[in-house]
Amino acid sequence: MIIVMSQNATKEQIRNVEKALSDLGFKTHPIFGDIKTVIGAIGDKRLLNTNFISNMPGVEHLVPIMKPYKLAGKELQKNPTIVKVGDVKIGGPEVVVMAGPCAIENMDTYLETAGKVKQSGAKILRGGAFKPRTSPYAFQGLEEDGLKIMAAAREATGLKLVTEVVDTRDVDLVASYTDIIQIGARNMQNFRLLKEVGMHQKPVLLKRGVSATIEEWLMAAEYIISEGNPDVILCERGIRTYETSTRNTIDMSAIPVVKELSHLPIILDPSHAAGTWKYVTALSKGAIATGADGLIIEVHSSPDVALCDGPQSLIPSKFEQLMNELDPVAKAVGRTM
């Protein structure tokens, strides 16, 4: 429910409405406009006494929120959310590129790759310290030692960091090292984990589940925002279909659809979508053309010996070429790189 306050509503009247809603078990989200204030009331609508609230001093009228994702949708917040990671802004005019290897393997390789992706224009450094794998025998990541390597790379390059957390027990640890907490596709509906990262104030990169609808994806974002963390970045990374020529099937239409339904920024992971480096450039261009706010791309200095996802990783020279080719595409749609 949205409570629209009258133009001359006082601060005390606004506070009284918020208190009344809170007493009924609702979370309130006031938005102070130049002319009017509106209050979003999030909770079980069966508990809301609409006659009582609508007759309170200062209340102009009530508007129901029709979408189930109250905080992630545009009914309550019309303006796009811009997620700030230090001086990097995701969701604004600039297309932000995150790049780095799938997994952190050792200090030397990671620092080498970090320096090269920064030189090519990446603003955020990716890398996995905790690696959930299909096989229990596959490389599972260096865990905290990997996080320490990431921190060293940030110190050396100045790049911000994004890395995945896979367990509620590790959220505090990962948050203490990274600048963006990533929720992987496997955990998109791990609601305990979503709520845990929602209680932190680090931005969250939320990947779409392999079989998730857009509404389910936005509802996952709702879990995070409802816990008090508004800085959610959505990431399309391909969904599972009957097609086998690529690792996943990229849902390019999800980008404009999300832009219509939600105020949250959205980026594309072309590496996981394709499963092979050969298609990364084309998918990246398509993402920018359809309105993506950024990209997260796997880059490795020696993909042939990578411990994780080598076939879909660009070598640094290919990444540099990609960045050069993306610039005119961004300019054609009114964006910058």
C-alpha positions in Angstrom: 0.0 0.0 0.0 1.2 3.6 -0.8 -0.1 6.3 1.5 0.0 9.7 -0.3 0.3 12.6 2.1 -1.3 15.9 1.3 0.9 18.8 0.0 0.7 20.6 3.4 1.1 17.6 5.6 3.4 18.3 8.6 6.4 16.3 9.7 4.4 15.3 12.8 1.5 14.0 10.8 3.9 12.0 8.6 5.5 10.5 11.8 2.1 9.7 13.2 1.1 7.8 10.1 4.4 5.9 10.1 3.9 5.0 13.8 0.3 3.8 13.2 1.5 1.6 10.3 4.4 0.3 12.4 2.0 -0.6 15.3 0.0 -2.6 12.8 3.1 -4.6 11.9 4.1 -2.8 8.7 7.5 -1.7 7.6 7.4 1.9 6.3 9.4 3.5 3.6 8.8 7.2 3.3 9.8 9.0 0.1 10.1 12.8 0.5 9.3 14.6 -2.7 9.6 18.2 -3.6 5.8 18.6 -3.4 4.4 15.6 -1.6 5.5 12.8 0.6 4.5 9.2 0.1 4.8 6.3 2.5 5.2 2.8 1.3 3.6 0.3 3.8 5.0 -3.2 3.4 3.3 -6.1 5.2 0.2 -8.3 5.4 -2.6 -6.2 3.9 -5.1 -8.1 5.9 -3.9 -6.3 9.0 -4.3 -2.8 7.4 -7.3 -0.8 8.6 -7.6 1.3 5.5 -10.5 3.5 6.9 -8.5 4.4 10.0 -5.3 5.3 8.0 -7.2 7.2 5.3 -8.9 9.4 7.9 -5.7 10.3 9.7 -4.7 14.0 9.5 -2.4 14.8 6.6 -3.4 11.7 4.5 -4.7 12.5 1.0 -5.4 9.0 -0.3 -4.3 5.4 -0.4 -3.0 3.5 -3.5 -2.6 -0.3 -3.6 0.6 -1.8 -4.8 -0.4 -4.5 -7.3 3.0 -6.2 -7.8 4.2 -8.8 -5.2 7.7 -7.2 -5.2 6.8 -4.0 -3.4 10.3 -2.6 -2.9 12.0 -3.9 -6.0 9.2 -2.6 -8.3 8.5 0.8 -9.8 5.1 1.4 -8.2 6.7 2.7 -5.0 10.0 4.0 -6.5 9.9 5.5 -10.0 13.5 6.7 -10.3 16.3 4.3 -11.1 18.4 3.1 -8.3 22.1 3.9 -8.7 24.3 1.6 -6.6 27.4 3.4 -5.4 30.6 1.3 -4.8 33.0 3.9 -3.7 33.3 6.2 -6.7 31.8 3.6 -9.1 28.1 4.1 -9.9 26.1 1.2 -11.3 22.8 2.2 -12.9 23.9 5.6 -14.2 25.0 6.7 -17.6 28.2 4.7 -17.5 28.3 1.0 -18.4 30.4 -0.6 -15.6 32.5 -3.6 -16.4 33.5 -6.2 -13.8 36.2 -8.6 -14.9 38.6 -11.2 -13.6 39.0 -15.0 -13.3 36.3 -17.3 -12.2 38.3 -18.6 -9.3 41.3 -17.1 -7.4 44.0 -19.7 -7.8 47.2 -18.0 -6.5 48.6 -14.5 -5.8 50.8 -14.1 -8.9 48.1 -15.1 -11.5 45.4 -13.1 -9.8 47.6 -9.9 -9.5 48.7 -10.2 -13.2 45.1 -10.5 -14.4 43.9 -7.7 -12.1 46.5 -5.3 -13.5 45.5 -6.1 -17.1 41.8 -5.8 -16.7 42.2 -2.5 -15.0 44.5 -1.3 -17.8 41.7 -2.2 -20.3 39.0 -0.2 -18.4 37.4 -2.6 -15.9 36.2 -0.8 -12.7 35.5 -3.8 -10.5 37.6 -7.0 -10.0 35.8 -10.3 -9.8 37.0 -13.6 -8.5 35.7 -16.6 -6.6 37.1 -17.6 -3.2 34.2 -19.9 -2.4 33.3 -22.0 -5.4 30.1 -24.1 -5.3 30.7 -26.8 -7.9 28.5 -29.5 -9.4 31.1 -32.1 -8.4 32.4 -32.4 -4.9 35.8 -33.3 -6.3 36.2 -30.1 -8.3 38.2 -27.2 -7.1 36.2 -25.5 -4.3 38.2 -22.3 -3.9 40.8 -21.0 -1.5 38.2 -19.6 0.9 39.7 -16.9 3.2 43.1 -17.3 1.7 41.5 -16.3 -1.6 39.8 -13.3 0.0 43.2 -12.2 1.3 44.6 -12.4 -2.3 41.6 -10.3 -3.5 42.3 -7.7 -0.8 46.0 -7.5 -2.0 44.9 -7.0 -5.6 42.6 -4.2 -4.5 45.5 -2.6 -2.7 47.7 -2.9 -5.8 45.2 -1.8 -8.4 42.5 0.3 -6.6 39.8 -1.8 -8.2 36.7 -2.6 -6.1 35.9 -6.3 -5.5 33.0 -8.6 -6.1 32.9 -12.2 -4.8 30.4 -14.8 -4.0 29.1 -16.0 -0.6 27.5 -19.4 -0.5 26.8 -20.0 3.2 25.1 -17.8 5.9 28.0 -18.7 8.2 30.5 -16.9 5.8 28.6 -13.7 5.2 30.4 -11.6 7.9 33.7 -12.9 6.7 33.1 -12.2 3.0 31.6 -8.8 3.8 34.8 -7.8 5.7 36.9 -8.3 2.5 34.7 -7.5 -0.5 33.0 -4.4 -1.8 30.1 -6.2 -3.4 28.6 -9.5 -2.1 27.6 -11.9 -4.9 24.7 -14.3 -4.6 25.1 -17.0 -7.3 22.5 -18.6 -9.4 22.3 -21.7 -7.2 21.5 -19.6 -4.2 19.0 -17.1 -5.7 16.2 -18.7 -3.6 18.3 -19.5 -0.6 16.0 -17.2 1.5 18.1 -17.4 4.7 21.1 -16.3 2.8 19.2 -13.5 1.1 18.0 -12.2 4.4 21.5 -12.4 5.9 23.1 -10.3 3.2 20.1 -7.9 3.4 21.1 -7.1 7.0 24.5 -5.9 5.7 25.1 -2.6 4.0 27.4 -3.9 1.3 25.8 -3.9 -2.2 24.6 -7.2 -3.4 24.9 -8.7 -6.9 22.0 -11.1 -7.3 22.3 -13.6 -10.2 19.2 -15.1 -11.7 18.6 -18.8 -11.0 18.9 -21.2 -13.9 15.2 -21.9 -13.9 13.8 -18.7 -12.3 11.1 -16.5 -13.8 11.7 -12.8 -13.7 9.1 -12.4 -11.0 10.8 -15.0 -8.9 14.1 -13.2 -9.4 12.6 -9.9 -8.3 11.0 -11.5 -5.3 14.5 -12.7 -4.3 15.7 -9.1 -4.5 12.7 -8.2 -2.4 14.0 -10.5 0.4 17.3 -8.5 0.4 15.7 -5.0 0.3 13.1 -5.8 2.9 15.9 -6.5 5.4 17.1 -2.9 4.9 19.7 -3.2 2.1 18.4 -1.2 -1.0 21.6 -1.7 -3.0 20.8 -4.7 -5.2 22.3 -5.2 -8.6 20.5 -7.8 -10.8 22.6 -10.1 -13.0 21.2 -12.1 -16.0 23.4 -15.1 -16.6 21.4 -17.3 -18.8 18.6 -19.8 -18.0 18.3 -23.5 -18.6 16.4 -24.5 -21.8 16.5 -27.5 -24.2 19.3 -25.8 -26.2 22.7 -27.4 -25.9 24.9 -25.3 -28.2 25.7 -22.9 -25.3 26.1 -23.5 -21.6 22.9 -21.6 -20.8 20.4 -19.7 -23.0 20.8 -16.0 -22.6 17.5 -14.2 -22.0 18.4 -10.8 -23.6 14.7 -9.8 -23.3 15.1 -9.9 -19.5 17.0 -6.6 -19.6 14.3 -4.4 -21.0 11.6 -6.3 -19.1 13.4 -5.7 -15.8 13.9 -2.1 -16.8 10.1 -1.8 -17.2 9.2 -3.6 -13.9 12.0 -2.5 -11.6 14.2 0.4 -10.6 17.1 -1.8 -9.8 20.2 -1.8 -12.1 20.8 -4.9 -14.2 24.0 -6.3 -15.7 24.8 -9.3 -17.9 27.2 -12.2 -17.4 28.0 -13.3 -20.9 30.7 -15.8 -19.9 28.4 -18.1 -17.9 25.6 -17.6 -20.4 27.7 -18.8 -23.4 30.1 -21.2 -21.7 32.7 -20.4 -24.4 34.7 -17.2 -24.9 33.9 -17.0 -28.6 30.4 -15.6 -28.0 31.2 -13.2 -25.2 31.8 -10.2 -27.4 28.6 -10.5 -29.3 26.5 -11.1 -26.1 28.2 -8.1 -24.4 27.3 -5.8 -27.3 23.7 -7.0 -27.3 23.4 -6.4 -23.6 24.5 -2.8 -23.9 22.2 -2.3 -26.9 19.2 -3.5 -24.9 19.9 -1.3 -21.9 22.2 -3.3 -19.5 24.0 -1.2 -16.9 27.1 -3.3 -16.9 28.8 -6.6 -17.6 30.7 -9.2 -15.5 33.2 -11.0 -17.7 35.6 -13.8 -16.9 39.3 -13.1 -17.8 42.2 -15.3 -17.2 45.9 -15.0 -18.3 46.1 -18.7 -19.0 42.6 -20.2 -19.6 44.0 -23.5 -20.8 45.3 -24.3 -17.3 42.6 -22.5 -15.3 41.1 -24.6 -12.4 37.6 -23.3 -13.1 35.7 -22.3 -16.3 38.7 -21.8 -18.5 36.8 -22.4 -21.8 34.6 -19.3 -21.2 37.4 -17.0 -20.1 38.9 -14.3 -22.3 42.6 -13.8 -22.4 43.6 -10.3 -21.5 44.3 -9.2 -25.1 40.8 -10.4 -26.1 39.3 -8.5 -23.2 41.1 -5.3 -24.3 39.8 -5.8 -27.8 36.3 -6.3 -26.4 36.4 -3.1 -24.4 37.5 -1.1 -27.5 34.6 -2.6 -29.5 32.0 -1.9 -26.7 32.7 1.9 -26.7 30.9 2.8 -29.9 28.0 0.5 -29.0 27.6 2.4 -25.7 27.8 5.8 -27.4 25.1 4.7 -29.9 22.6 4.2 -27.1 23.6 7.3 -25.1 25.9 5.6 -22.6 29.6 5.8 -21.8 32.2 3.1 -20.9 
